[in-house]
Amino acid sequence: MSQRAREYYLQLVNTRTKKPINDDSGDFQVYQPGTPVRQTIRSVAGATLTQEVVGTSFISRDMTDGQIHFFTNLSASLVDISVLTAGGRSYFLKGVTPSQHRIDVDPEKSEYILTVAINEKHSCTTVKPIGFALRKGMVVSDVFVKVVTAFNGGVTASNALNVGRSGDRDGLLKSIVMTTVGYRQGAPIVSTTGTTVPRYGAELADFHRSSSGLMVTYVRRSYFAQTAVASNNLTISRPTAFTLTKSFTAVAGKGYVFFVYSLSPLEANEN
């Protein structure tokens, strides 16, 4: 690797035992500090470690022995890193510096929030994996979104976002409108006539209709990842197709998705 690059070499350490965490299949994504933009990273051999295939999928990189190792351009003096361990523990590491070789984390707690950056470069309704998958024992209780840069699109639902998994593209959130910055939750839209527009997917809420056909009540639920299967790959998609008319530039809509979950003590793995 050229000397005109910065090396990031981080070891996850159990904050209580002070012992390194041994994790060979945990995933991580690297972002520019304070923004949902993926940082260009490279391996020790100088090869680009792809984190996004534009229009297709986001890609996570793998840890080795609980270590996160990559290189950036010399200008990148800080990065944010989203981590999901093999055992389903998630950590969002803010403002990490090249000299910060040790990261203390608490793998013994049971409640976590997985934070994942997204953008609107998928200009159709194709399901786009976001690079993380639910691990066995994760019990997802809520999902919400932070819009950092508003999404383009004027047609109804073309500027909206579904959040789900490979087995159910809108199972977590449905048609969350992304046209203004700020936080978005899955609370349904209720009119004076009692009509309800669901925003939670079927895996986070059961919606019930009245005899007249109107959706009048809903009951919250959680999604329990009982096994580590491919259908638990987390995804985003547009409810309605929207084709961008210009190149994918910095003006593309951006944000974060937050997955709020706990770990089952019977199903979760150790790390």
C-alpha positions as CSV (number, residue, x, y, z in Angstrom):
1,M,0.0,0.0,0.0
2,S,1.2,3.5,-0.9
3,Q,2.4,5.7,1.9
4,R,-0.1,8.2,0.6
5,A,-2.9,6.3,2.3
6,R,-4.2,6.1,5.9
7,E,-4.3,2.7,7.6
8,Y,-7.2,1.8,10.0
9,Y,-6.5,-1.2,12.1
10,L,-9.1,-1.7,14.9
11,Q,-9.6,-4.5,17.4
12,L,-13.0,-5.0,19.1
13,V,-12.4,-5.6,22.9
14,N,-15.0,-6.8,25.5
15,T,-15.3,-3.8,27.8
16,R,-15.8,-5.9,30.9
17,T,-13.3,-8.8,30.4
18,K,-10.8,-6.6,28.5
19,K,-10.2,-9.5,26.1
20,P,-10.3,-9.2,22.3
21,I,-13.4,-10.4,20.6
22,N,-12.8,-13.4,18.3
23,D,-15.1,-12.9,15.3
24,D,-14.3,-14.1,11.8
25,S,-17.7,-13.6,10.2
26,G,-18.9,-10.2,11.5
27,D,-19.6,-7.5,9.0
28,F,-18.8,-3.8,8.8
29,Q,-19.4,-0.8,6.6
30,V,-17.3,2.4,6.5
31,Y,-18.9,5.8,6.0
32,Q,-17.5,9.3,5.7
33,P,-17.8,11.0,9.1
34,G,-21.3,12.4,9.9
35,T,-22.8,11.6,6.6
36,P,-24.5,8.5,5.0
37,V,-21.8,8.3,2.2
38,R,-19.7,5.2,1.9
39,Q,-15.9,5.9,2.3
40,T,-13.6,4.6,-0.4
41,I,-11.6,1.8,1.3
42,R,-8.8,-0.5,0.1
43,S,-7.1,-3.7,1.2
44,V,-3.5,-4.0,2.3
45,A,-2.7,-5.0,-1.4
46,G,-4.3,-1.8,-2.6
47,A,-7.4,-3.4,-4.1
48,T,-10.7,-1.5,-3.7
49,L,-13.0,-3.1,-1.1
50,T,-16.3,-2.5,-2.8
51,Q,-19.1,-1.3,-0.5
52,E,-21.7,-0.4,-3.2
53,V,-22.7,-1.6,-6.6
54,V,-24.7,1.4,-7.8
55,G,-28.3,0.5,-8.5
56,T,-27.8,-3.1,-7.3
57,S,-26.7,-3.6,-3.7
58,F,-24.7,-2.4,-0.8
59,I,-21.9,-4.7,0.4
60,S,-20.4,-5.2,3.8
61,R,-16.8,-6.3,4.5
62,D,-15.8,-9.1,6.8
63,M,-13.9,-8.9,10.1
64,T,-11.1,-11.3,11.0
65,D,-10.6,-12.3,14.6
66,G,-12.7,-9.3,15.6
67,Q,-10.4,-7.0,13.7
68,I,-11.4,-4.3,11.2
69,H,-8.6,-3.5,8.8
70,F,-8.6,-1.2,5.7
71,F,-6.9,1.8,4.1
72,T,-8.4,5.1,3.0
73,N,-7.2,8.1,1.0
74,L,-4.8,10.3,2.9
75,S,-7.5,13.0,3.2
76,A,-9.8,10.7,5.3
77,S,-8.7,11.5,8.9
78,L,-12.0,10.3,10.4
79,V,-14.6,7.7,9.5
80,D,-17.8,6.3,10.9
81,I,-18.1,2.5,11.0
82,S,-21.3,0.3,11.3
83,V,-20.6,-3.1,12.7
84,L,-22.8,-6.2,13.0
85,T,-21.0,-9.2,14.7
86,A,-21.6,-12.8,14.0
87,G,-23.6,-13.1,17.2
88,G,-25.9,-10.2,16.3
89,R,-24.4,-7.4,18.3
90,S,-24.3,-4.0,16.5
91,Y,-22.1,-1.0,17.1
92,F,-22.0,2.4,15.4
93,L,-18.5,3.7,15.8
94,K,-18.5,7.5,15.3
95,G,-15.4,9.6,14.4
96,V,-12.9,6.8,14.4
97,T,-9.3,7.9,13.8
98,P,-6.4,5.9,12.3
99,S,-4.6,5.9,15.7
100,Q,-7.6,4.4,17.6
101,H,-6.6,0.8,17.4
102,R,-8.8,-0.5,20.2
103,I,-12.6,-0.2,20.3
104,D,-14.3,-1.2,23.6
105,V,-17.7,-2.7,23.1
106,D,-20.3,-4.4,25.3
107,P,-21.3,-7.8,23.9
108,E,-23.2,-8.7,27.1
109,K,-26.2,-6.4,26.8
110,S,-29.3,-7.5,25.0
111,E,-30.7,-4.4,23.3
112,Y,-29.1,-2.8,20.2
113,I,-29.7,-0.5,17.2
114,L,-28.2,-1.5,13.8
115,T,-27.5,1.7,11.8
116,V,-27.2,1.5,8.0
117,A,-26.6,4.3,5.5
118,I,-28.8,4.3,2.3
119,N,-29.2,6.4,-0.9
120,E,-31.7,6.6,-3.7
121,K,-29.4,5.4,-6.5
122,H,-31.6,2.4,-7.0
123,S,-33.9,4.2,-9.5
124,C,-36.5,1.4,-9.9
125,T,-38.5,-1.0,-7.8
126,T,-35.8,-3.6,-7.7
127,V,-35.1,-4.9,-4.2
128,K,-31.7,-3.7,-3.1
129,P,-29.8,-5.5,-0.3
130,I,-28.3,-3.1,2.2
131,G,-25.3,-5.4,3.1
132,F,-26.5,-6.7,6.5
133,A,-28.6,-9.7,7.4
134,L,-30.5,-10.5,10.5
135,R,-28.7,-12.9,12.7
136,K,-30.3,-15.8,14.5
137,G,-31.9,-14.7,17.7
138,M,-32.5,-11.0,16.7
139,V,-36.0,-9.8,17.7
140,V,-36.7,-6.6,15.7
141,S,-39.2,-4.4,17.5
142,D,-39.1,-1.2,15.4
143,V,-37.5,0.4,12.3
144,F,-37.2,4.1,11.6
145,V,-35.5,6.2,9.0
146,K,-33.6,9.5,9.1
147,V,-33.7,11.5,5.8
148,V,-30.5,13.5,5.5
149,T,-31.0,14.6,1.9
150,A,-34.5,14.5,0.5
151,F,-35.3,11.9,-2.2
152,N,-36.2,12.9,-5.7
153,G,-39.4,11.9,-7.4
154,G,-42.8,13.6,-7.8
155,V,-45.0,10.7,-8.6
156,T,-46.8,9.2,-5.7
157,A,-44.7,6.5,-4.0
158,S,-41.7,7.0,-6.3
159,N,-40.1,9.1,-3.6
160,A,-40.9,6.7,-0.9
161,L,-39.0,3.7,0.7
162,N,-39.9,0.2,1.6
163,V,-37.7,-1.6,4.2
164,G,-37.8,-5.4,4.4
165,R,-35.8,-8.5,3.9
166,S,-35.3,-10.9,1.0
167,G,-38.3,-12.9,2.1
168,D,-40.6,-9.8,2.3
169,R,-39.7,-6.6,0.5
170,D,-42.0,-4.4,2.6
171,G,-42.3,-6.5,5.7
172,L,-40.8,-3.9,8.1
173,L,-41.8,-0.5,6.6
174,K,-44.1,0.4,3.7
175,S,-44.0,3.6,1.6
176,I,-42.2,5.9,4.0
177,V,-42.2,9.3,2.2
178,M,-38.6,10.6,1.9
179,T,-39.3,14.1,0.4
180,T,-38.2,16.2,3.5
181,V,-35.3,15.8,5.9
182,G,-35.8,14.5,9.4
183,Y,-36.9,11.3,11.1
184,R,-39.6,9.1,9.7
185,Q,-41.5,6.4,11.7
186,G,-44.0,3.7,10.7
187,A,-47.1,5.2,12.4
188,P,-50.1,4.8,10.1
189,I,-52.0,7.7,8.5
190,V,-55.6,7.9,9.9
191,S,-58.3,10.1,8.5
192,T,-61.5,11.4,10.1
193,T,-63.4,8.6,8.4
194,G,-61.3,6.0,10.1
195,T,-59.3,5.0,7.0
196,T,-55.8,3.9,7.9
197,V,-52.9,3.9,5.6
198,P,-50.4,1.4,7.0
199,R,-46.7,2.3,7.2
200,Y,-45.5,-0.6,9.2
201,G,-45.1,-3.9,7.3
202,A,-46.9,-7.1,8.1
203,E,-43.9,-8.3,10.2
204,L,-44.1,-5.4,12.6
205,A,-47.9,-4.8,12.7
206,D,-51.3,-6.6,12.1
207,F,-53.9,-4.3,10.5
208,H,-57.6,-5.0,11.0
209,R,-60.5,-3.9,8.8
210,S,-64.0,-3.0,9.9
211,S,-67.1,-4.5,8.3
212,S,-67.1,-1.6,5.9
213,G,-63.7,-2.5,4.7
214,L,-61.9,0.4,6.3
215,M,-58.7,-0.4,8.2
216,V,-59.4,1.0,11.7
217,T,-57.0,-0.7,14.1
218,Y,-53.6,-2.2,14.2
219,V,-51.6,-4.2,16.7
220,R,-47.8,-3.9,16.9
221,R,-45.7,-7.0,16.7
222,S,-42.0,-8.0,16.5
223,Y,-40.1,-10.0,13.9
224,F,-38.2,-12.9,15.4
225,A,-35.2,-14.1,13.3
226,Q,-35.3,-17.7,14.5
227,T,-32.7,-19.0,11.9
228,A,-29.9,-17.4,10.0
229,V,-31.3,-17.8,6.5
230,A,-30.8,-15.9,3.2
231,S,-34.4,-14.5,3.4
232,N,-33.2,-12.4,6.4
233,N,-31.0,-10.3,4.2
234,L,-32.2,-6.7,4.9
235,T,-33.4,-4.7,1.8
236,I,-34.8,-1.4,0.6
237,S,-36.9,-0.7,-2.5
238,R,-39.2,1.9,-4.0
239,P,-42.9,1.2,-4.0
240,T,-43.2,2.8,-7.5
241,A,-40.5,3.1,-10.1
242,F,-38.7,6.3,-10.6
243,T,-35.9,6.8,-13.1
244,L,-33.3,9.4,-12.4
245,T,-32.7,11.7,-15.4
246,K,-29.1,12.7,-14.4
247,S,-26.0,11.1,-13.2
248,F,-25.8,9.7,-9.7
249,T,-24.2,12.7,-7.9
250,A,-24.0,14.2,-4.4
251,V,-27.6,15.5,-4.7
252,A,-29.1,12.0,-4.6
253,G,-31.3,11.4,-1.6
254,K,-29.5,10.0,1.4
255,G,-30.3,8.8,4.9
256,Y,-30.0,6.1,7.6
257,V,-32.2,3.2,8.5
258,F,-32.2,2.2,12.2
259,F,-33.2,-1.4,13.2
260,V,-34.2,-1.5,16.9
261,Y,-33.9,-5.1,18.3
262,S,-33.1,-7.3,21.2
263,L,-31.3,-10.6,21.4
264,S,-33.0,-13.8,22.5
265,P,-30.8,-15.4,25.3
266,L,-31.7,-18.9,23.9
267,E,-31.0,-18.3,20.3
268,A,-28.2,-15.7,20.0
269,N,-24.6,-16.8,19.5
270,E,-21.8,-15.8,21.8
271,N,-20.0,-12.9,19.9
